[in-house]
């Protein structure tokens, strides 16, 4: 399998592994006070053009986020964030577990604007019962955002200036900062991020390091006693030099920026391939995360070879997924995916309409001795508890599936594929489409029956996760034969 699931499937850049190995038996002072950490701090200050900044090293992004946020807020305060912000949707309530509410703002593109912060702040202070409500105490953003989008220099500057006027510290989550900085669409530099935030971090875990994030604090009030908070939150690594060594390596000879640039270039190749294939993009990302909207039938083919992330259901026949490149993504892997995209067949699965019934009835007569009539199919189509899924190639019907869905359980009543298209995955794609419907309608079990002599079909269903439940005697006629009962549990 080729991984496009995330940007932390590999270990670390070979130069980092070499440094860690070469210095393995050296003895140094602990807790980030060694010479390697000090040199890494100086390199980061130089890269940020922020000689007075405080730089501290931590292990992971979630740990960094809740430590920074809880160190800034008073007990009755919360943090303003986009509703899609990482701290709100992907950290298992880690910030809120520290006693601080995440106050969400709507966002279509993952970004929040200065005007939204101002409105939220003013709404709180104009509320006569504000002492009964969590007070906004700081602002959290990420660059790139959860959706792969980027803040412009103008947007970040306006946000920072508004935060300054309102007395709200601005914290930028930089878990993927390298990929944002090196994007062809970015007009922000690292020194400008240091200038227009109070605290941010440079992500290492997702950008070449084995683990580690470098917190850069430009506001002295936040820096004061911050190491106490690091220790209290369990975030102070005893063997701190392991972090210093990694960031020292990443910030020597521009390595951090070079490897991030590679990931972005690979992602842009994929983006162009998705567009060429005709897939719309859920978000217009110019970073290492791409979000194509792909027919479920095509995803069924791609998942045989590639690992990617499901993002959201767009409609009954299309899903948005995430393909993520990294500093270590091999160009030959990207090229392989592009070739496979080009070679995807034109099979499309969807829902039958009245215009499909005549063709389905023709296939019924060709395949089944007890064929359903076009009138019966029309009545079936009208029933809310029944779904008819079609498979088409070059817009011509080549297969169909009929299923009855009631609360909790569904039954496949018919599944048929034209003879010349069998053993090409058509039935599997229709079953995948049915599974998507089941997920939306709270159906957790699928059942079916098949002729006992049809061993090919029984083997196929077993490959799809169905198990034999028993026999139904003399179920079939013409010729008379027992039916094998099969079922499959679906995820709840």
C-alpha positions in Angstrom: 0.0 0.0 0.0 1.2 3.5 -0.8 0.5 6.0 2.0 -1.0 9.4 1.4 -2.8 9.3 4.8 -0.8 11.9 6.7 2.5 13.6 7.0 3.9 11.6 9.9 4.0 8.0 8.5 7.8 8.0 8.2 10.4 8.4 11.0 12.8 11.3 10.6 15.0 12.9 8.0 18.2 10.8 7.6 20.4 13.7 8.7 18.5 13.8 12.0 18.9 10.1 12.5 22.6 10.4 11.8 23.0 13.2 14.3 21.1 11.3 17.0 23.1 8.2 16.4 26.5 10.0 16.3 25.8 11.8 19.6 24.0 9.0 21.3 26.5 8.3 24.0 27.3 11.9 24.7 26.5 13.1 28.2 24.6 16.4 28.5 22.6 18.2 31.1 18.8 17.5 30.8 15.5 19.4 30.4 16.5 21.4 27.4 19.4 23.3 29.0 22.1 21.6 27.0 24.3 23.2 24.3 22.4 21.6 21.5 19.2 23.2 22.6 20.8 26.5 23.1 22.3 26.5 19.6 19.0 25.4 18.1 17.3 28.3 19.9 19.8 30.7 18.5 19.3 29.3 15.0 15.6 29.7 15.3 15.8 33.3 16.6 18.0 34.1 13.6 15.6 32.5 11.2 12.7 34.5 12.8 14.7 37.7 13.0 13.6 37.8 16.6 16.7 38.0 18.8 14.7 38.6 22.0 12.3 35.7 21.5 12.1 32.9 24.0 12.3 29.4 22.4 11.2 26.3 24.2 11.0 22.7 22.9 8.1 20.3 23.4 7.3 16.8 22.1 3.9 17.0 20.2 1.3 19.4 18.9 -1.6 18.6 21.2 0.7 18.9 24.2 2.0 22.2 22.9 -1.5 23.6 22.3 -2.9 22.9 25.7 0.2 23.9 27.5 0.4 27.3 25.7 -3.3 28.0 26.0 -3.6 27.1 29.7 -0.6 29.2 30.5 -2.1 32.3 29.1 -5.8 32.1 30.2 -7.3 32.9 33.5 -9.6 30.2 35.0 -12.8 31.8 33.7 -11.5 32.5 30.2 -11.7 30.6 26.9 -9.9 30.7 23.6 -11.5 31.9 20.3 -11.0 29.5 17.4 -12.4 28.6 14.0 -15.1 25.9 14.5 -12.8 23.7 12.3 -9.8 24.5 14.4 -7.6 21.6 15.5 -8.1 22.3 19.2 -11.8 22.0 18.7 -12.1 19.0 16.5 -9.0 16.8 16.7 -7.6 16.9 20.2 -10.2 15.0 22.2 -11.1 18.1 24.3 -7.5 18.4 25.5 -7.7 22.2 25.9 -11.1 21.9 27.6 -9.7 19.3 30.0 -7.5 22.0 31.4 -10.7 24.0 32.3 -10.8 26.4 29.3 -13.6 26.4 26.8 -13.0 26.6 23.1 -15.2 29.4 21.8 -15.8 28.7 18.2 -16.3 31.1 15.3 -17.9 30.0 12.0 -15.5 29.6 9.1 -16.0 28.3 5.6 -12.3 28.1 4.7 -10.8 27.4 8.1 -9.7 31.0 8.8 -11.1 33.5 11.1 -11.0 37.3 10.4 -10.3 40.3 12.5 -13.9 41.4 12.3 -15.1 38.2 13.8 -12.8 38.5 16.8 -13.9 42.0 17.3 -17.6 41.1 17.2 -17.2 38.2 19.6 -15.2 40.3 22.0 -17.7 43.2 21.9 -20.7 40.8 22.2 -19.3 39.5 25.4 -18.6 42.9 27.0 -22.0 44.3 25.9 -23.8 41.3 27.5 -25.4 42.4 30.8 -24.9 38.9 32.2 -21.3 38.5 31.0 -20.1 37.4 34.4 -22.1 34.2 33.8 -20.4 33.5 30.5 -16.9 32.4 29.6 -14.8 35.4 28.7 -12.7 35.4 25.5 -9.1 35.6 26.7 -7.0 34.8 23.6 -7.2 33.8 19.9 -6.0 30.5 18.3 -5.3 30.1 14.6 -3.3 27.6 12.6 -1.2 28.2 9.5 -1.9 26.3 7.3 -5.5 25.8 8.6 -7.1 22.4 9.1 -8.4 22.7 5.5 -4.9 23.5 4.0 -5.8 27.1 3.4 -3.4 30.0 4.2 -3.5 33.3 5.9 -2.3 36.2 3.9 0.1 38.7 5.3 -2.7 41.3 5.3 -5.1 39.0 7.1 -2.6 38.0 9.8 -1.5 41.6 10.4 -5.1 42.8 10.7 -5.9 39.9 13.1 -2.8 40.7 15.2 -3.6 44.4 15.3 -7.1 43.8 16.4 -6.0 41.3 19.1 -3.5 43.9 20.4 -6.2 46.6 20.6 -8.5 44.2 22.5 -5.8 42.7 24.8 -6.1 39.2 23.4 -2.9 37.3 22.8 -2.7 35.7 19.4 -1.4 32.1 19.2 -0.5 30.4 15.9 -0.4 26.6 15.7 2.4 25.8 13.3 2.3 22.0 13.2 2.6 22.3 9.4 4.2 25.7 9.3 6.9 24.6 6.9 4.4 23.6 4.3 2.6 26.9 4.7 5.7 29.0 4.4 7.0 27.2 1.3 3.6 27.2 -0.5 3.6 28.9 -3.9 0.6 30.9 -2.7 2.1 32.2 0.5 3.1 35.8 0.9 4.1 35.3 4.6 7.6 34.8 5.9 8.8 33.3 9.2 10.0 36.8 10.5 6.5 38.2 9.7 4.8 35.4 11.6 7.1 36.2 14.5 6.2 39.9 14.1 2.4 39.4 13.9 1.8 36.8 16.7 2.4 36.7 20.4 3.4 33.1 20.4 3.6 30.4 17.8 5.3 27.1 17.2 7.4 25.6 14.5 6.2 22.1 13.8 8.8 19.4 13.6 6.8 16.2 14.0 5.1 16.6 10.7 8.0 18.3 9.0 11.0 16.0 9.1 11.6 15.5 12.9 11.2 12.2 14.7 9.1 14.3 17.2 9.2 17.8 18.5 7.7 21.3 18.3 9.6 24.6 18.9 7.5 27.2 20.7 8.6 30.8 19.9 7.3 33.4 22.4 7.7 37.1 21.4 5.5 38.5 24.2 7.7 38.6 27.4 4.6 38.4 29.6 3.8 35.0 28.2 7.4 33.9 28.4 7.6 34.6 32.1 7.5 31.4 34.1 6.4 29.4 31.0 8.8 26.6 31.8 6.9 26.1 35.1 3.8 25.4 33.0 5.8 23.0 30.7 6.9 21.0 33.7 3.4 21.0 35.3 1.8 19.7 32.1 4.2 16.8 31.8 5.8 18.4 28.7 9.4 18.9 29.9 11.5 16.1 28.3 14.3 15.0 30.6 16.4 14.1 27.6 15.8 17.5 26.1 18.8 17.4 23.9 17.0 15.0 21.6 14.7 17.9 20.7 17.5 20.4 20.4 19.6 18.2 18.1 16.6 17.8 15.8 15.9 21.5 15.4 19.5 22.3 15.2 19.7 19.9 12.2 16.5 21.2 10.6 17.6 24.9 10.9 21.1 24.2 9.5 21.6 25.0 5.8 17.8 25.6 5.3 16.9 21.9 5.6 13.5 22.6 7.2 12.5 24.8 4.3 13.9 22.5 1.6 12.0 19.4 2.7 8.8 21.4 3.2 9.1 22.7 -0.3 9.4 19.1 -1.7 6.1 18.1 0.0 4.3 21.1 -1.5 5.6 20.4 -5.0 4.4 16.8 -4.7 1.0 18.0 -3.6 0.7 20.5 -6.5 1.4 17.6 -8.9 -1.5 15.7 -7.3 -3.7 18.8 -7.3 -3.2 19.2 -11.1 -4.0 15.5 -11.6 -7.2 15.7 -9.6 -8.3 18.7 -11.7 -7.4 17.0 -14.9 -9.5 14.1 -13.9 -12.4 16.4 -13.4 -12.6 16.1 -9.6 -13.6 19.3 -7.8 -11.7 20.3 -4.7 -13.4 20.8 -1.4 -10.9 23.5 -0.5 -8.4 25.3 -2.7 -5.3 24.3 -0.8 -1.8 25.2 -2.0 -0.1 23.1 0.7 0.7 19.5 1.3 -3.0 18.6 2.0 -5.4 18.1 -0.9 -9.1 17.5 -0.7 -10.6 16.1 -3.9 -14.2 15.2 -4.2 -14.2 11.8 -5.8 -17.0 9.4 -6.9 -17.3 6.6 -4.4 -17.0 4.1 -7.3 -13.5 5.5 -8.0 -12.5 5.5 -4.3 -13.4 1.8 -4.3 -10.8 1.2 -6.9 -8.1 3.5 -5.4 -8.3 2.0 -1.9 -7.0 -1.3 -3.3 -3.6 0.4 -3.6 -3.6 3.7 -1.7 -4.2 4.9 1.8 -5.9 8.2 2.2 -8.3 9.9 4.7 -12.0 10.1 4.4 -13.0 13.8 5.1 -16.7 14.1 4.6 -19.7 12.8 2.6 -20.6 15.3 -0.1 -23.6 13.4 -1.4 -24.8 9.8 -1.8 -22.3 9.1 -4.7 -19.3 11.4 -3.9 -17.0 11.8 -0.9 -14.3 14.4 -0.1 -11.1 12.7 0.9 -7.6 14.0 1.9 -4.4 13.1 0.2 -1.4 14.3 2.2 2.2 14.5 1.0 5.2 14.9 3.3 8.9 15.7 3.4 9.5 12.0 2.6 7.0 11.5 -0.2 8.7 9.8 -3.1 7.9 11.3 -6.5 7.5 7.9 -8.0 4.7 7.3 -5.6 3.0 10.5 -6.7 3.5 9.5 -10.4 2.1 6.0 -9.7 -1.1 7.6 -8.3 -1.4 10.0 -11.2 -1.1 7.1 -13.7 -3.7 5.1 -11.8 -6.0 8.2 -11.8 -5.7 8.4 -15.5 -6.5 4.7 -15.9 -9.6 4.7 -13.7 -12.4 3.3 -15.7 -15.6 5.2 -16.3 -17.7 3.1 -14.1 -20.1 5.2 -12.1 -22.6 4.1 -9.4 -25.6 6.0 -8.4 -29.3 5.9 -7.8 -31.8 4.7 -10.3 -34.4 7.0 -11.8 -37.5 6.3 -13.8 -35.5 6.6 -17.0 -33.4 3.5 -15.9 -36.4 1.2 -15.3 -36.8 -0.1 -18.9 -33.1 -1.1 -19.1 -33.3 -2.8 -15.6 -36.4 -4.7 -16.7 -34.5 -5.9 -19.8 -31.6 -7.2 -17.7 -34.1 -8.8 -15.3 -35.6 -10.8 -18.2 -32.1 -11.7 -19.5 -30.8 -13.0 -16.1 -33.6 -14.1 -13.8 -36.3 -16.7 -14.5 -38.6 -14.9 -12.1 -37.9 -11.5 -13.6 -39.5 -8.3 -12.1 -41.6 -6.4 -14.5 -41.1 -2.7 -15.3 -44.3 -2.0 -13.4 -43.0 -3.8 -10.3 -39.7 -2.0 -10.5 -41.6 1.4 -10.7 -43.6 0.5 -7.6 -40.3 -0.5 -5.9 -38.6 2.7 -6.8 -41.5 4.7 -5.1 -41.1 2.9 -1.8 -39.1 4.8 0.8 -37.8 1.7 2.3 -36.2 0.4 -1.0 -33.2 1.6 -2.8 -32.1 0.8 -6.4 -28.5 1.4 -7.2 -27.2 1.3 -10.7 -23.8 0.8 -12.2 -23.1 2.5 -15.6 -20.1 2.5 -17.9 -20.0 5.2 -20.4 -23.6 6.0 -19.3 -24.8 2.6 -20.3 -26.4 0.4 -17.6 -24.3 -2.7 -16.8 -25.5 -3.6 -13.4 -28.0 -2.9 -10.6 -28.7 -3.7 -7.0 -32.0 -3.6 -5.2 -32.2 -3.5 -1.4 -34.8 -3.1 1.3 -33.7 -1.0 4.2 -35.6 -0.9 7.5 -34.4 0.4 10.9 -31.2 -1.4 11.9 -31.3 -4.0 9.1 -31.2 -4.2 5.3 -31.6 -6.9 2.8 -30.1 -7.2 -0.7 -33.0 -8.4 -2.9 -31.3 -8.4 -6.2 -27.9 -7.9 -7.6 -27.1 -8.3 -11.3 -24.2 -7.5 -13.7 -24.2 -8.0 -17.4 -22.2 -11.1 -18.3 -19.4 -9.3 -20.2 -18.7 -7.0 -17.2 -18.6 -9.7 -14.5 -15.4 -10.2 -12.4 -14.5 -6.6 -12.9 -15.5 -5.2 -9.5 -18.9 -3.9 -10.6 -20.9 -5.7 -7.9 -18.3 -4.6 -5.3 -18.8 -1.0 -6.2 -22.5 -1.3 -5.9 -22.2 -2.9 -2.5 -19.9 -0.1 -1.4 -22.5 2.4 -2.5 -25.1 0.5 -0.5 -22.9 0.7 2.5 -22.7 4.4 2.2 -26.5 4.5 2.2 -26.7 2.3 5.2 -24.3 4.6 7.1 -26.7 7.5 6.4 -29.8 5.6 7.4 -28.7 3.8 10.5 -28.7 0.4 9.0 -26.1 -1.8 10.8 -26.6 -5.2 9.3 -27.0 -6.4 5.7 -28.6 -9.8 4.7 -29.0 -11.7 1.5 -29.6 -15.2 0.1 -27.9 -17.0 -2.7 -28.4 -20.3 -4.5 -26.4 -23.1 -2.8 -24.9 -24.1 -6.1 -23.6 -20.6 -6.8 -20.2 -21.0 -5.2 -18.7 -18.1 -7.1 -21.2 -15.8 -5.6 -20.8 -17.2 -2.1 -17.0 -16.8 -2.3 -17.5 -13.2 -3.6 -19.8 -12.3 -0.7 -17.4 -13.8 1.8 -14.6 -11.6 0.3 -16.9 -8.7 1.1 -17.3 -9.7 4.7 -20.5 -11.7 4.6 -20.7 -14.9 6.6 -23.1 -17.9 6.2 -26.0 -18.0 8.7 -27.8 -21.1 7.5 -30.0 -22.6 4.8 -33.6 -21.8 3.6 -34.9 -25.0 2.2 -36.4 -25.1 -1.3 -36.4 -21.3 -1.5 -35.7 -21.1 -5.2 -37.7 -22.6 -8.0 -36.9 -23.3 -11.7 -34.9 -25.2 -10.6 -35.8 -25.9 -7.0 -32.9 -25.3 -4.7 -31.9 -24.3 -1.2 -30.8 -20.7 -0.4 -27.7 -20.0 1.6 -28.5 -17.2 4.1 -25.6 -14.7 4.6 -25.2 -11.5 6.6 -22.6 -8.9 7.4 -22.4 -6.5 10.4 -21.7 -2.9 9.6 -20.0 -0.4 11.8 -22.1 1.6 14.2 
